[in-house]
Amino acid sequence: MRWDALFNDMESQIAEADRLTLDSEVSERTRAEMVGLRVEDRLRAAVGYRIGVHLLCGDSAQGELTHVGADALVLDEDQHQVLIPYAAAARYVGLGRHARTENSSVRRSIGLAHSLRALARDRTEVSVTMGGGAGTGTVRLAGVIDRVGGDYIDLAAVIPGEARRTQSVGQVSAIPFTALAMLRSHKAGGA
């Protein structure tokens, strides 16, 4: 009887050691997989959900996450769509614990410049929030994107609601992508 108890005890110790080894290996593999994930992968898994984005400039936006690109996201608010470059975000609120990688190389390559060119092509009125840095405040400009360069936009300041015409342009500002915190535009069919 005593030998049975000894062997049973040894078997349970070996089984517990095997379980601990497996748990440790699973934890290590999970940590290793997390290293390869990017914030875009977490965002992609949250498409269709309402999230909040707090910006480095102090502003924030909340809405349904509708698009996750190579270097920017789009939120749908009640009356607006908001384009936010990842570089302008300080933190995201409302992301789940899931992640989804993008397998399409075409979708992975659609970046901020592509979105800005679409806004320029459609002559969409936008409100541009530029992030303040080093003690400067947040600046907001309204207008129409005239041109999109490799790393900047030309924003023509126009009277809200008026079509972009030479005589209605107050000034044209060249704004580097690095200064963009968010761009807000009315939804199609919205006010």
CORWO-V109992 format. One record per residue. N is the residue number from 1. PHI is phi in radians with two decimals (none if undefined). D_LAST is the distance of its C-alpha to the last C-alpha in whole Angstrom. Layout:
n=N phi=PHI d_last=D_LAST
n=N phi=PHI d_last=D_LAST
//
This chain:
n=1 phi=none d_last=85
n=2 phi=-1.12 d_last=85
n=3 phi=-1.16 d_last=84
n=4 phi=-1.06 d_last=81
n=5 phi=-1.12 d_last=80
n=6 phi=-1.10 d_last=80
n=7 phi=-1.16 d_last=79
n=8 phi=-1.07 d_last=76
n=9 phi=-1.12 d_last=75
n=10 phi=-1.12 d_last=75
n=11 phi=-1.11 d_last=73
n=12 phi=-1.20 d_last=70
n=13 phi=-1.14 d_last=70
n=14 phi=-1.15 d_last=70
n=15 phi=-1.09 d_last=67
n=16 phi=-1.14 d_last=65
n=17 phi=-1.12 d_last=65
n=18 phi=-1.09 d_last=64
n=19 phi=-1.12 d_last=61
n=20 phi=-1.11 d_last=60
n=21 phi=-1.10 d_last=61
n=22 phi=-1.11 d_last=58
n=23 phi=-1.03 d_last=56
n=24 phi=-1.12 d_last=56
n=25 phi=-1.14 d_last=56
n=26 phi=-1.10 d_last=52
n=27 phi=-1.08 d_last=51
n=28 phi=-1.14 d_last=52
n=29 phi=-1.15 d_last=50
n=30 phi=-1.09 d_last=47
n=31 phi=-1.08 d_last=47
n=32 phi=-1.15 d_last=48
n=33 phi=-1.18 d_last=45
n=34 phi=-1.09 d_last=43
n=35 phi=-1.06 d_last=44
n=36 phi=-1.44 d_last=42
n=37 phi=-1.43 d_last=39
n=38 phi=-1.99 d_last=36
n=39 phi=-1.06 d_last=33
n=40 phi=-1.06 d_last=31
n=41 phi=-1.16 d_last=33
n=42 phi=-1.17 d_last=32
n=43 phi=-1.11 d_last=28
n=44 phi=-1.01 d_last=29
n=45 phi=-1.26 d_last=30
n=46 phi=-1.75 d_last=27
n=47 phi=-1.02 d_last=25
n=48 phi=1.68 d_last=23
n=49 phi=-1.87 d_last=24
n=50 phi=-1.47 d_last=22
n=51 phi=-2.32 d_last=23
n=52 phi=-2.07 d_last=23
n=53 phi=-2.20 d_last=24
n=54 phi=-1.73 d_last=25
n=55 phi=-1.66 d_last=26
n=56 phi=-1.04 d_last=29
n=57 phi=-1.37 d_last=27
n=58 phi=1.79 d_last=27
n=59 phi=-1.35 d_last=23
n=60 phi=-2.61 d_last=22
n=61 phi=-2.49 d_last=19
n=62 phi=-2.30 d_last=19
n=63 phi=3.01 d_last=18
n=64 phi=-1.37 d_last=19
n=65 phi=-1.28 d_last=21
n=66 phi=-1.98 d_last=20
n=67 phi=-2.64 d_last=22
n=68 phi=-2.22 d_last=25
n=69 phi=-1.77 d_last=26
n=70 phi=-1.19 d_last=29
n=71 phi=-2.52 d_last=28
n=72 phi=-2.75 d_last=25
n=73 phi=-2.19 d_last=22
n=74 phi=-2.20 d_last=19
n=75 phi=-1.93 d_last=17
n=76 phi=-1.74 d_last=14
n=77 phi=-1.66 d_last=13
n=78 phi=-0.97 d_last=11
n=79 phi=-2.02 d_last=7
n=80 phi=-2.26 d_last=9
n=81 phi=-1.95 d_last=12
n=82 phi=-2.16 d_last=15
n=83 phi=-1.76 d_last=18
n=84 phi=-2.21 d_last=21
n=85 phi=-1.19 d_last=25
n=86 phi=-1.00 d_last=27
n=87 phi=-1.11 d_last=29
n=88 phi=-1.57 d_last=27
n=89 phi=-1.50 d_last=27
n=90 phi=-1.65 d_last=30
n=91 phi=-2.86 d_last=30
n=92 phi=-2.06 d_last=28
n=93 phi=-2.13 d_last=28
n=94 phi=1.77 d_last=28
n=95 phi=-1.36 d_last=30
n=96 phi=-1.35 d_last=32
n=97 phi=-1.61 d_last=36
n=98 phi=-1.52 d_last=35
n=99 phi=-2.44 d_last=35
n=100 phi=-2.46 d_last=34
n=101 phi=-1.43 d_last=35
n=102 phi=-1.72 d_last=34
n=103 phi=-1.53 d_last=37
n=104 phi=-1.42 d_last=35
n=105 phi=-1.17 d_last=36
n=106 phi=-1.15 d_last=33
n=107 phi=-1.13 d_last=30
n=108 phi=-1.12 d_last=32
n=109 phi=-1.56 d_last=32
n=110 phi=-1.33 d_last=28
n=111 phi=-1.97 d_last=27
n=112 phi=-1.01 d_last=25
n=113 phi=-1.04 d_last=26
n=114 phi=-1.06 d_last=25
n=115 phi=-1.12 d_last=21
n=116 phi=-1.15 d_last=21
n=117 phi=-1.14 d_last=22
n=118 phi=-1.13 d_last=20
n=119 phi=-1.12 d_last=17
n=120 phi=-1.17 d_last=19
n=121 phi=-1.04 d_last=20
n=122 phi=-1.45 d_last=16
n=123 phi=0.96 d_last=16
n=124 phi=-1.30 d_last=13
n=125 phi=-1.24 d_last=12
n=126 phi=-2.28 d_last=13
n=127 phi=-1.91 d_last=14
n=128 phi=-1.80 d_last=18
n=129 phi=-1.79 d_last=20
n=130 phi=-1.83 d_last=24
n=131 phi=-1.29 d_last=26
n=132 phi=-1.36 d_last=29
n=133 phi=-2.53 d_last=32
n=134 phi=0.88 d_last=36
n=135 phi=1.51 d_last=35
n=136 phi=-1.46 d_last=32
n=137 phi=-1.44 d_last=29
n=138 phi=-1.30 d_last=25
n=139 phi=-2.05 d_last=23
n=140 phi=-2.11 d_last=20
n=141 phi=-2.21 d_last=19
n=142 phi=-2.06 d_last=16
n=143 phi=2.92 d_last=16
n=144 phi=-2.17 d_last=17
n=145 phi=-1.30 d_last=19
n=146 phi=-1.41 d_last=22
n=147 phi=-2.50 d_last=25
n=148 phi=-2.17 d_last=26
n=149 phi=-1.61 d_last=29
n=150 phi=-1.16 d_last=32
n=151 phi=-2.53 d_last=31
n=152 phi=-2.70 d_last=28
n=153 phi=-2.17 d_last=25
n=154 phi=-1.78 d_last=25
n=155 phi=-1.90 d_last=21
n=156 phi=-1.58 d_last=21
n=157 phi=-1.33 d_last=19
n=158 phi=-2.22 d_last=17
n=159 phi=-1.20 d_last=16
n=160 phi=-0.93 d_last=12
n=161 phi=1.59 d_last=10
n=162 phi=-1.58 d_last=14
n=163 phi=-1.19 d_last=15
n=164 phi=-1.29 d_last=18
n=165 phi=-2.23 d_last=21
n=166 phi=-0.91 d_last=24
n=167 phi=-1.28 d_last=24
n=168 phi=-1.69 d_last=21
n=169 phi=-1.54 d_last=22
n=170 phi=-1.39 d_last=23
n=171 phi=-2.82 d_last=25
n=172 phi=-2.09 d_last=25
n=173 phi=-1.94 d_last=26
n=174 phi=-1.60 d_last=27
n=175 phi=-2.09 d_last=26
n=176 phi=-1.13 d_last=29
n=177 phi=-0.93 d_last=27
n=178 phi=-1.12 d_last=29
n=179 phi=-1.56 d_last=27
n=180 phi=-1.31 d_last=24
n=181 phi=-1.74 d_last=23
n=182 phi=-2.87 d_last=20
n=183 phi=-2.19 d_last=17
n=184 phi=-2.00 d_last=13
n=185 phi=-2.35 d_last=10
n=186 phi=-1.17 d_last=7
n=187 phi=-1.16 d_last=8
n=188 phi=-1.02 d_last=9
n=189 phi=1.43 d_last=7
n=190 phi=-1.52 d_last=4
n=191 phi=-1.34 d_last=0
//
